[in-house]
Amino acid sequence: MFSSIYSALSGMIGFSKGLDVISNNVANMNTPGFKASELQFRDLFYRYGLSQGGGQGSEQVGEGVDTGSTRMRFTQGDLRETTNPLDLAIDGNGFFILRKDGQTFYTRGGQFEFNDQGILVEHDSQAHVAGFNGGALADISILGLRVRSPQATSEVKFTDVLNVNSASFDVTGVTIFDAAGASHTFTVRLTKDNDVALNSALLSTTDTVSTLNRTNSSSIKTTRDVTTTNAVALTATLQTLKTATPVQPTYTVIAGDTWAQIATHQYGDAAAVTELTAQLGGDPAVDPTAGEVLNLPASLTFTVPPYYTVPAGDITWAALATSLYGNASAVSALQTALGTTTLPAPGASLTNLPATLNVATTTTQTVSPYYVVASGDTWATIANALYGSNAAGGDLANALGLDPAVQPQTNDELNNLPSTLSLASPVTATVPAYYAVQAGDTWDSIARALYGSAVGSGLQTALGAPALTAGTHLTNLPATLTVTNGSGTVNRWTVEVLEGTTSIGTGEIRYDGAGAAITGFQTVNVNYTPTGVPSSAITLDFTGSQSFSGPQSTIKVSSQNGVGPGSLIESSFDEKGVLTLKYSSSQTETRDTLALAWFEDLQALTLSGGNRFTSRAGQAPILAAPSGKGMGKISSKHIELSNVDLTAQFTDIVVIQRGYQASSQVISVANEMAQQLLDLRSRK
C-alpha cells in the first residue's frame, strides 16, 4: 500500500519536470533558432513474487516512473523575412560557429553585426562568427574595407552603330574618373574622313645638300621656367576641445602625485587638469593628498591647443594639403612645417600648424630659341641635333662667330641659332621626307606603296602632275588620300576627345566595307592630366562598334573601368555564404565565406544558454561552406523561428495535468486505506 504512495509520488515528480520542459519550450517560442525539447519517461524497477493459488506465473509490481534525459527536436523552424542583410538563416543542415574567450559555440540563431573593429559578431554575445580563410577557420573581418579607393579610368569601350553617311557625330556625357577619384565629363567627337594616312616609313629623310634647315629638335628650348612664391592661408577649422575617458573609474593618490600627473595618466593629457580639478572640487595649485580616493569623471571635455584630426580612410599628402590649406601644391611646404615626410595615420592630431605656408609656383615664359650645351657635347653632336649632320659642326661655330677648334662648355647657352645653315662643303643631311622615283614606277605603283591602294590619279593630281623621272624626288606628299579597295570603302573617322571646349587628344579609327573595325585601328589613346592630379592614360576602344548605313548613329559607351571613392553601404551574404560588400561608388567586392558545422549525433550537443550549443568531448564537428557537403544554404534578411509547436505543447499540458491529478488521487486513496487499517486497531 505504501509503495503505491511512492509510485504515485514519482509520477507527480515526473509530470512536474515534464511541465518544466513544456514551459521552457513555450517561453522560447519567439526565440530565433530555438529547438524544442521533450522529456523522456521510463518505468522503474519491479518487485517479483510467486503468484498465489499455486499458479505458474509470478507477480511483477512496478515501483513508479523516472525521468530520463531531455531530447531536443532539431527540425527546422520557419524562416521569417527581415530588413537586415546580416540577419542570416540556414535553410537545411548546419550550425553557425561562434568563438569567444577560447570557447567554441554553435547556433542556429543568425542575428549578426560588424563591431567597431570590423569583425562579424553575434549581436547579443559579441562572439566572433567563424568563416574560412585558406581552408582554416578565421574571423570574418571588413577592417580597412569600409572605404574604397578611387581607380582612374584607363579604358572606355564603345558599342552600337556609327552611321556611315554621317559627316560627324558627338558621343556626349562620357564620364571618366581621374587618379584622385573626381569625375569628369568628356565629349568624343567623331568626324568622317575616308582618307587613309601616308606610310611615311617608305620615305627617305636624308640627302646631299649645301644648306641645312634648323630642325624642330626637342634639344632647342623656347621657354624658361620662372618660380614665384605665394602664401596660402590655413583654411581648415581647428579643434580646441578634447574628450577623454579615464583609464579606471577611481584612483588612489600616491605620494608625490600631482594633478598634472594624474590628468596625464588617466586622461592622456596634462591639459585636462583645470577641468578635472573643477569637477572634483580641487585646487590645481594644491596637489592631492596621498591615499585620497578620487572618483574620476566618466568623460572629461577640456581645452587643448588648436589641433586638426586626420580623417579616417585612405588619405594622401595632396588631400591633406587641400583640406588644410586649400591647395594640393602645398605638400612640400606642409611636410617641412610638420618636420616629416611620413604620412600621418587616420585619427592622428596635428598641432602647431602655421597660419600660412609659402608655396612655390613655377610659370613658363616664351623666349627666343636657344640650346643648352650638355655634358659631352661637341660642335659635331650639336650640329647633328639641330641641323641633322655631324659634318656641319664647324659651319655652325662659324655662323655663331665662335672658334670651331674650341669646344663649347657644359651648360653654355647658344643663342641666335640660324634657321638656315650654309655649308662650306655639301653633306649628307636630314631633309624633309621624300620619295625617290625608281625606274619603272607608275603613279598607281607609287600610290599602292605609299597609301596601300592604287589611287595614282589622286596622288598625281595632289602633287601637280610632275613627270616621273628616275632619281627625282616627290616631296610634299599629302598625309591622306581617299581610298577604295577590293573589299569596299574604308571608312576613316577622326576621333577628338574634348572636356568642354578643351581638346584632350586625337586619333583615328577605321571600319572596313563590312562595317567591322579594322585591326590596328580600333583604339585611340589619350593622356589626361587634370590640375593637381597625376596623368592618366586612357584607351578608347571601338572594337565593339560597327559602321553601317542607317537612319542615325547610335554609338555609345558600353563601359568604363574607372570609379570614384566609395564608402561601404551594405554587407550581405549569398546562399553560398560568400560575403559581398557594396559601395556607394557602385563597386562590389566578394570576401570571406561563412563556415558551418554539423554533427553525427545531434543529441550529444549541450545547451549553454543564449541559444548556443557546445559539443561534448570526443565529437568533432563536420565543417563545410554553405551549400556544400550536405550543408544548407544561407538565406539573407531572414531569421529562423523556433520549432515549438504550440498545439502539441498544449496537448502535452492537458496530458500532464491529468496524470498529475490522477497521481495525487492515488496518494489520497492510499492514505484513506491506511487510515482504515489504523482505525481497525483502535477498535480492539
Residue pairs with C-beta under 8 A, 6 or more apart in sequence:
1 670
1 673
1 674
2 670
2 674
3 47
3 61
3 63
4 666
4 670
5 666
5 667
5 670
5 671
6 63
6 64
7 44
7 62
7 63
7 64
7 65
7 666
8 64
8 663
8 664
8 666
8 667
8 670
9 64
9 663
9 667
10 44
10 63
10 64
10 65
10 66
11 64
11 65
11 659
11 660
11 662
11 663
11 666
12 660
12 663
12 664
12 667
13 67
14 39
14 41
14 65
14 66
14 67
15 656
15 657
15 659
15 660
15 663
16 660
17 39
17 67
18 39
18 41
18 67
18 652
18 656
19 653
19 656
19 660
21 37
21 38
21 39
21 70
22 649
22 652
22 653
22 656
24 37
25 36
25 37
25 644
25 649
26 644
26 646
26 649
28 34
28 642
28 644
29 642
29 644
29 646
30 641
30 642
31 109
31 611
31 642
32 108
32 109
32 110
32 111
32 611
32 639
32 640
32 641
32 642
33 77
33 107
33 108
33 109
33 110
33 611
33 639
33 640
33 642
34 77
34 109
34 611
34 642
34 643
34 644
35 72
35 73
35 74
35 108
35 642
35 643
36 72
36 73
36 642
36 643
36 644
36 645
36 649
37 70
37 71
37 72
37 73
38 70
38 71
38 73
38 652
39 67
39 68
39 70
40 67
40 68
40 69
40 70
40 71
41 65
41 66
41 67
41 68
42 65
42 66
42 67
42 68
43 62
43 64
43 65
43 66
44 62
44 63
44 64
44 65
44 66
45 62
45 63
46 60
46 61
46 62
46 63
47 59
47 60
47 61
47 63
48 58
48 59
48 60
49 58
49 59
49 61
50 58
50 59
51 57
51 58
51 59
71 603
72 602
72 603
72 605
72 607
73 643
74 602
75 643
76 91
76 92
76 640
76 643
77 108
77 640
77 641
77 642
77 643
78 640
78 641
79 89
79 91
79 635
79 638
79 639
79 640
79 641
80 638
80 639
80 640
80 641
81 637
81 638
82 637
82 638
82 639
83 637
84 111
84 637
85 570
85 571
85 572
85 573
85 636
85 637
86 111
86 112
86 113
86 114
86 120
86 571
86 572
86 573
86 636
87 110
87 111
87 112
87 636
87 637
87 638
87 639
88 96
88 110
88 112
88 573
88 594
88 634
88 635
88 636
88 638
88 639
89 110
89 634
89 635
89 638
89 639
89 640
90 96
90 108
90 110
90 596
90 626
90 631
90 632
90 633
90 634
90 635
90 640
91 632
91 633
91 634
91 635
92 631
92 632
92 633
93 596
93 598
93 630
93 631
93 632
94 596
94 597
94 598
94 624
94 626
94 631
94 632
95 106
95 107
95 108
95 596
95 597
95 598
95 613
95 621
96 106
96 107
96 108
96 109
96 110
96 129
96 130
96 594
96 596
97 104
97 105
97 106
97 129
97 130
97 137
97 595
97 596
97 597
97 621
97 623
98 104
98 105
98 106
98 107
98 122
98 125
98 127
98 128
98 129
98 130
98 612
99 105
99 127
99 128
99 130
99 137
99 139
100 125
100 126
100 127
100 128
103 614
104 614
104 615
105 127
105 608
105 612
105 613
105 614
106 597
106 605
106 612
106 613
106 614
106 615
106 621
107 122
107 610
107 611
107 612
107 613
108 611
108 640
109 122
109 611
109 639
109 640
110 639
110 640
111 122
111 123
111 124
111 639
112 120
112 121
112 122
112 123
112 129
113 120
113 121
113 123
114 120
114 121
114 142
114 571
115 121
115 126
117 141
117 143
118 141
118 142
118 143
118 144
118 145
118 146
119 128
119 139
119 140
119 141
119 143
120 128
120 129
120 131
120 139
120 140
120 141
120 142
121 127
121 128
121 129
122 129
124 610
125 610
125 612
127 612
128 139
129 139
129 140
129 594
130 137
130 138
130 139
130 140
130 594
130 595
131 137
131 138
131 139
131 140
131 577
131 579
131 592
131 593
131 594
131 595
132 138
132 592
132 593
132 594
132 595
132 625
133 592
137 595
137 623
138 592
140 579
140 591
140 592
140 594
141 592
142 568
142 571
142 579
142 581
142 591
145 568
145 581
145 589
145 591
146 313
146 567
146 568
147 312
147 313
147 314
147 565
147 566
147 567
147 568
148 563
148 565
148 566
148 567
148 568
148 583
148 585
148 587
148 589
149 181
149 314
149 565
150 177
150 179
150 180
150 181
150 562
150 563
150 564
150 565
150 585
151 177
151 181
151 561
151 562
151 563
152 177
152 178
152 179
152 536
152 562
153 176
153 177
153 178
153 536
153 538
153 560
153 561
153 562
154 536
154 537
154 538
154 539
154 561
154 562
155 538
155 539
155 541
155 560
155 561
156 174
156 176
156 538
156 539
156 540
156 541
156 557
156 559
156 560
157 541
157 543
157 544
157 557
157 558
157 559
157 560
158 171
158 188
158 540
158 541
158 542
158 544
158 545
158 555
158 556
158 557
158 558
159 544
159 545
159 555
159 556
159 557
159 558
160 545
160 546
160 554
160 555
160 556
161 515
161 545
161 546
161 547
161 548
161 550
161 553
161 554
161 555
162 169
162 190
162 493
162 511
162 545
162 546
162 547
162 553
162 555
163 169
163 547
163 548
163 549
163 550
163 551
163 552
163 553
164 192
164 491
164 511
164 515
164 547
164 548
164 549
165 549
165 550
166 190
166 192
166 552
166 553
167 191
167 192
168 189
168 190
168 191
168 192
169 189
169 190
169 553
169 555
170 187
170 188
170 189
170 190
171 187
171 188
171 189
171 190
171 555
171 556
171 557
172 187
173 185
173 187
174 185
174 186
174 187
174 188
174 557
174 560
175 183
175 184
175 185
175 186
175 560
176 183
176 184
176 186
176 528
176 538
176 560
176 562
177 183
177 184
177 562
177 563
177 564
178 184
178 528
178 530
178 533
178 536
179 533
179 534
179 536
180 318
180 319
180 532
180 533
181 563
181 564
181 565
182 530
182 533
182 564
183 564
184 499
184 528
184 530
185 499
186 497
186 498
186 499
186 504
187 497
187 498
187 499
188 495
188 496
188 497
188 498
188 540
189 495
189 496
189 497
189 498
190 493
190 494
190 495
190 509
190 553
190 555
191 493
191 494
191 496
192 491
192 492
192 493
193 480
193 492
193 493
193 494
193 508
194 482
194 483
194 489
194 490
194 491
194 492
195 480
195 481
195 482
195 483
195 492
196 451
196 452
196 453
196 480
196 481
196 483
196 490
196 492
196 510
197 451
197 479
197 480
197 508
198 450
198 451
198 477
198 478
198 479
198 480
198 481
199 449
199 450
199 451
199 452
200 433
202 435
202 449
202 450
203 433
203 434
203 435
203 450
203 477
204 433
204 434
204 435
204 436
204 473
205 430
205 431
205 432
205 433
205 434
206 388
206 428
206 429
206 430
206 431
207 428
207 429
207 431
207 434
207 473
208 426
208 427
208 428
208 429
209 423
209 426
209 427
209 429
209 431
210 422
210 423
210 426
211 420
211 421
211 422
211 423
212 387
212 388
212 389
212 392
212 420
212 421
212 423
212 427
212 429
213 387
213 419
213 420
213 421
213 431
214 220
214 369
214 386
214 387
214 417
214 418
214 419
214 420
214 421
215 386
215 387
215 388
215 430
217 385
217 386
219 371
219 385
219 386
220 369
220 370
220 371
220 386
220 417
221 367
221 369
221 370
221 371
221 372
222 366
222 367
222 368
222 369
222 370
223 364
223 365
223 366
223 367
224 364
224 365
224 367
225 362
225 363
225 364
225 365
226 362
226 363
226 364
226 365
227 360
227 361
227 362
227 363
228 360
228 361
228 362
228 363
229 358
229 359
229 360
229 361
230 358
230 359
230 361
231 356
231 357
231 358
231 359
232 325
232 326
232 327
232 330
232 356
232 357
232 359
233 325
233 355
233 356
234 324
234 325
234 353
234 354
234 355
234 356
234 357
235 324
235 325
235 326
236 308
236 323
236 324
236 325
236 353
238 306
238 307
238 308
238 353
239 306
239 307
239 308
239 309
240 303
240 304
240 305
240 306
240 307
241 301
241 302
241 303
241 304
242 269
242 271
242 272
242 301
242 302
242 304
243 299
243 300
243 301
244 267
244 268
244 269
244 272
244 299
244 300
244 302
245 267
245 298
245 299
245 300
246 266
246 267
246 296
246 297
246 298
246 300
247 265
247 266
248 266
248 296
249 295
249 296
249 298
250 293
250 294
250 295
250 296
251 262
251 266
251 293
251 294
251 296
252 291
252 292
252 293
252 294
253 262
253 288
253 289
253 290
253 291
253 292
253 293
253 294
254 290
255 290
256 290
257 287
257 288
257 290
258 287
259 273
259 276
259 277
259 282
259 284
259 287
259 288
260 270
260 273
262 276
262 288
262 294
263 269
263 270
263 271
263 272
263 273
263 276
264 270
264 272
266 296
267 276
267 300
267 302
269 302
269 304
271 302
271 303
271 304
271 305
272 300
272 302
273 284
274 284
274 302
274 303
275 300
275 301
275 302
275 303
276 282
276 296
276 297
276 300
276 302
277 283
277 284
279 297
279 300
280 294
280 295
280 296
280 297
282 288
288 294
305 351
305 352
306 351
306 353
307 349
307 350
307 351
308 324
308 349
308 350
308 353
309 347
309 348
309 349
309 350
310 320
310 344
310 345
310 346
310 347
310 348
310 349
310 350
311 323
311 346
312 346
312 347
313 346
313 565
314 565
315 343
315 344
315 346
316 343
317 331
317 334
317 335
317 343
318 328
318 331
318 532
319 328
320 331
320 334
320 343
320 344
321 327
321 328
321 329
321 330
321 331
321 334
322 328
324 330
324 334
324 350
324 353
325 334
325 357
325 359
327 359
328 532
328 533
329 359
329 361
329 532
330 357
330 359
332 360
333 357
333 358
333 359
333 360
334 357
335 341
337 353
337 354
337 357
338 344
338 350
344 350
368 415
368 416
369 417
370 413
370 414
370 415
370 417
371 382
371 385
371 386
371 413
371 414
371 417
372 411
372 412
372 413
372 414
373 382
373 408
373 409
373 410
373 411
373 412
373 413
373 414
374 410
375 410
377 407
377 408
377 410
378 393
378 407
378 408
379 393
379 394
379 396
379 397
379 404
379 407
379 408
380 390
380 391
380 393
381 390
381 393
382 393
382 396
382 408
382 414
383 389
383 390
383 391
383 392
383 393
383 395
383 396
383 421
384 390
384 392
386 396
386 417
387 396
387 421
387 429
387 430
388 429
388 430
388 431
389 427
389 428
389 429
389 430
391 423
391 425
391 427
391 428
392 421
392 423
392 427
392 429
393 404
394 404
394 424
395 421
395 422
395 423
395 424
396 421
397 403
397 404
398 404
399 418
399 421
399 422
400 414
400 416
400 417
402 408
408 414
432 475
433 475
433 477
434 473
434 474
434 475
434 477
435 446
435 450
435 473
435 474
435 477
436 471
436 472
436 473
436 474
437 446
437 468
437 469
437 470
437 471
437 472
437 473
437 474
438 470
439 470
441 468
441 470
442 456
442 468
443 456
443 457
443 459
443 460
443 468
444 454
444 455
444 456
445 454
445 456
446 456
446 459
446 468
446 474
447 453
447 454
447 455
447 456
447 458
447 459
447 481
448 454
450 459
450 477
451 459
451 481
451 483
452 483
452 485
453 481
453 483
453 484
453 485
455 481
455 482
455 483
455 484
458 481
458 482
459 477
459 478
459 481
462 478
462 481
463 474
463 476
463 477
466 472
466 474
480 492
483 489
483 490
484 490
487 512
487 513
487 514
488 512
488 513
488 514
489 513
490 510
490 511
490 512
490 513
490 518
491 510
491 511
491 547
492 508
492 509
492 510
493 508
493 509
493 510
493 511
493 547
494 506
494 507
494 508
495 506
495 507
495 508
495 509
495 524
495 540
496 503
496 505
496 506
497 503
497 504
497 505
497 506
497 524
497 526
497 538
497 540
498 504
499 528
504 526
504 527
504 528
505 524
505 525
505 526
505 527
505 528
506 524
506 526
507 523
507 524
507 525
507 526
507 540
508 521
508 524
509 517
509 521
509 522
509 523
509 524
509 542
510 517
510 518
510 521
511 517
511 518
511 546
511 547
512 518
515 546
515 547
515 548
516 546
517 542
517 543
517 545
517 546
522 541
522 542
522 543
523 539
523 540
523 541
523 542
523 543
524 539
524 540
524 542
525 537
525 538
525 539
525 540
526 537
526 538
526 540
527 535
527 536
527 537
527 538
528 535
528 536
528 538
529 535
529 536
542 555
544 558
545 555
563 585
563 586
563 587
564 585
565 585
566 583
566 584
566 585
566 586
566 587
567 583
567 584
568 581
568 582
568 583
568 584
569 582
569 583
569 584
570 581
570 582
571 579
571 580
571 581
571 582
572 579
572 580
572 582
572 636
572 637
573 579
573 580
573 594
573 634
573 636
574 580
574 634
574 636
575 626
575 627
575 633
575 634
575 635
576 593
576 625
576 626
576 627
576 628
576 633
576 634
577 593
577 594
577 595
577 596
577 625
577 626
577 627
577 634
578 590
578 591
578 592
578 593
578 594
579 590
579 591
579 592
579 593
579 594
580 588
580 589
580 590
580 591
581 588
581 589
581 590
581 591
582 588
583 589
593 625
593 626
594 625
594 626
594 634
595 623
595 624
595 625
596 623
596 624
596 625
596 626
596 631
596 632
597 621
597 622
597 623
598 621
598 622
598 624
598 630
598 631
599 605
599 615
599 619
599 621
599 622
600 619
600 622
601 619
604 615
604 616
604 619
605 613
605 614
605 615
605 616
606 613
606 614
606 615
606 616
607 613
608 614
615 621
622 629
622 630
624 630
624 631
625 631
626 632
626 633
626 634
627 633
627 634
